[in-house]
Amino acid sequence: MWQPVLMISGYILGILGLMMLIPAGMDFVADSGLWSPFVSASITTIFVGFSLFLANHQKIDHISYKQGYLITITSWFLSIVFSGLPFILYNSVPSVTDAFFEATSGITGTGATIMTDVESLPPSVLLWRSMLNAVGGLGIVIFAVALLPFLGIGGMQMFQRENSDSNDKFMPKFSYIAKRIIAVYLILIALATGALFVCGMGWFDAVNHAMSAIGTGGFSTKNESVKFYDSALIDFVIMLFMLAGSLPMTFYILLFRRGNPNKYNQVFVFLKFVLISGCMLSAYLFWQSEYSIADAFRYGFFSIIATITTTGLSVVDYTQWGVWITAVILLFSLCGGCTGSTCGSIKIFRWQTVYAFLHRYLLSATEPHRVIPLKIGNINASEKITTSVFVYLFAFMLSLISLSVLISLCGVDFATSISAVTACITNVGVGAINVIGPSGNYAFFSDNIKLILCFAMFLGRLEVITVFVVLSRSFWRN
């Protein structure tokens, strides 16, 4: 059972190790050829990765459900562990726990950080943090589109007909889909980089923020995040590309093929939700604050988009707007982007399912003998889809509450606990209170709390149920 799992995980580690040579090249140029800690990290990661690959190499014609779950958990966990090596070797973090936290936050696209002064970090470390955002975003898209529908828990089976066949054809489909997604992903990053450079960013900052926006990760090269640039044009471009990262990558492929975009009803529902939410918050800011109408819409829409897309970049500290606003933003963080995107949190498709189920239930209350299909857009949802959505929501909320209580038991007040766990499990990264808000960070938490929050990030990124299944006793029987 473990051979395909270790082989695929080893292959992913090998690729991760090769990617470490990119920031190593920056060090080589900047330090006139001196040895870079990234080279040591790269050699270690490549050695372990390709050792696992070669030791377990075999032709994969069939992936079982158990192996699918194990591939997901093992590859993500090992990637997090080894992606933290550069932080340790560079002495950019005070402890191994902090390195693990930063790596988990980066590769899960959460954007929470323990770095108190990111501008003091070497350019290579800053680039690596942004690369983790990009790698994690790409990884979750590929798993969401190719693997999670195979396991029956991702929701993408509603939109991807290719993934509905039997599992003996999994690997050819995985390769077919992955190549196209990678191409779309890299094109979006290139477009974002070019647009930010034209708007006034330097190439280095443009590349980093492009990876952060498309990967909806949230890491920035500046202590003040996007606020540092104080540019309405840069804010608009980043908003646009955060939205681009929150749409299904397969949606772009469909548009390129001139397919039927109505297949992705969730895209239009999501964009409508962002528009309405942004207008409401902006109008409230204009009415209740001293912002001009232009600034109210600029800050309101940016904060809403950064939260709903679970990116977490910021142009203003919204915790200064009052308790009511921060509470609303906390609630908005529970709604993520589209299924098959780089976003975390509870995808819009799941909320569509809940709404459709509630609508059908209310109709059947007065017409109990009427047969009412469960329609989500133009698609009839099966009872299996409905069940998986409600199970997911229950597991998500149970995890959020349980982990919040657990952190409270460690001596943290409950407001901070629930804000931190919500920010981590939704992969937004930025909390709804000042200490972990847009102007704060997670450095003050104890090591135990940081590990709990790492688990929350991991749990949220892998759709909760994936982790629950592997941790269940029944999974390990037979």
Stockholm file with secondary structure:
# STOCKHOLM 1.0

chainA/1-478         MWQPVLMISGYILGILGLMMLIPAGMDFVADSGLWSPFVSASITTIFVGFSLFLANHQKIDHISYKQGYLITITSWFLSIVFSGLPFILYNSVPSVTDAFFEATSGITGTGATIMTDVESLPPSVLLWRSMLNAVGGLGIVIFAVALLPFLGIGGMQMFQRENSDSNDKFMPKFSYIAKRIIAVYLILIALATGALFVCGMGWFDAVNHAMSAIGTGGFSTKNESVKFYDSALIDFVIMLFMLAGSLPMTFYILLFRRGNPNKYNQVFVFLKFVLISGCMLSAYLFWQSEYSIADAFRYGFFSIIATITTTGLSVVDYTQWGVWITAVILLFSLCGGCTGSTCGSIKIFRWQTVYAFLHRYLLSATEPHRVIPLKIGNINASEKITTSVFVYLFAFMLSLISLSVLISLCGVDFATSISAVTACITNVGVGAINVIGPSGNYAFFSDNIKLILCFAMFLGRLEVITVFVVLSRSFWRN
#=GR chainA/1-478 SS CHHHHHHHHHHHHHHHHHHTHHHHHHHHHHTTTCCCHHHHHHHHHHHHHHHHHHHTCCCCCCCCHHHHHHHHHHHHHHHHHHHTHHHHHTTCSSSHHHHHHHHHHHHTTCCCCCCSCGGGSCHHHHHHHHHHHHHHHHHHHHIIIIIHHHHTCSSGGGTCGGGGSCGGGHHHHHHHHHHHHHHHHHHHHHHHHHHHHHTTCCHHHHHHHHHHHHTTCCCCSSTTGGGGGCCHHHHHHHHHHHHHHTSCHHHHHHHHTTCCGGGGHHHHHHHHHHHHHHHHHHHHHHHHSSCCHHHHHHHHHHHHHHHHTTCCCCSSCGGGGCHHHHHHHHHHTTCCCCTTSSCCSSCHHHHHHHHHHHHHHHHHHHCTTCCCCCEETTEECCHHHHHHHHHHHHHHHHHHHHHHHHHHHTTCCHHHHHHHHHHHHTTCCCCSSGGGSTTCCSTTSCHHHHHHHHHHHHHHHTTTHHHHHHHSGGGGCC
#=GC SS_cons         CHHHHHHHHHHHHHHHHHHTHHHHHHHHHHTTTCCCHHHHHHHHHHHHHHHHHHHTCCCCCCCCHHHHHHHHHHHHHHHHHHHTHHHHHTTCSSSHHHHHHHHHHHHTTCCCCCCSCGGGSCHHHHHHHHHHHHHHHHHHHHIIIIIHHHHTCSSGGGTCGGGGSCGGGHHHHHHHHHHHHHHHHHHHHHHHHHHHHHTTCCHHHHHHHHHHHHTTCCCCSSTTGGGGGCCHHHHHHHHHHHHHHTSCHHHHHHHHTTCCGGGGHHHHHHHHHHHHHHHHHHHHHHHHSSCCHHHHHHHHHHHHHHHHTTCCCCSSCGGGGCHHHHHHHHHHTTCCCCTTSSCCSSCHHHHHHHHHHHHHHHHHHHCTTCCCCCEETTEECCHHHHHHHHHHHHHHHHHHHHHHHHHHHTTCCHHHHHHHHHHHHTTCCCCSSGGGSTTCCSTTSCHHHHHHHHHHHHHHHTTTHHHHHHHSGGGGCC
//
